[in-house]
Amino acid sequence: MFLNLNHYKLDVYKSAKELRIECYKTLSKLPDSERFNLIDQIRRASTSVVLNITEGCSRKSEVERKIF
């Protein structure tokens, strides 16, 4: 069953997706010596922002949504 979530319409969600894309573009320009340190951390952080917005919008109560 697919949930009809409203996070797709949020400006912050759209901005977070754009930020994630820009982060991935920038990562290709960093040196290979940062492969397992900075690059991995930026990937996880940029993905986490998008996923937290999505998860927060799926919560039923306003208190739970504010946490995310």
C-alpha angles and dihedrals in degrees: 000000000000117000117224098225124181097215091096089070096050117107090217091056092051091047092049091053090050090048090052092052091049091049091054091049091051093047091064088062095054120096120264089243088075093051097111100031121037098013095053092046093051091049093051094044096049091048091046092058092056093044094048091053090049093047093046092053091053093059116105101213125061091229091058092046091054090056090062 
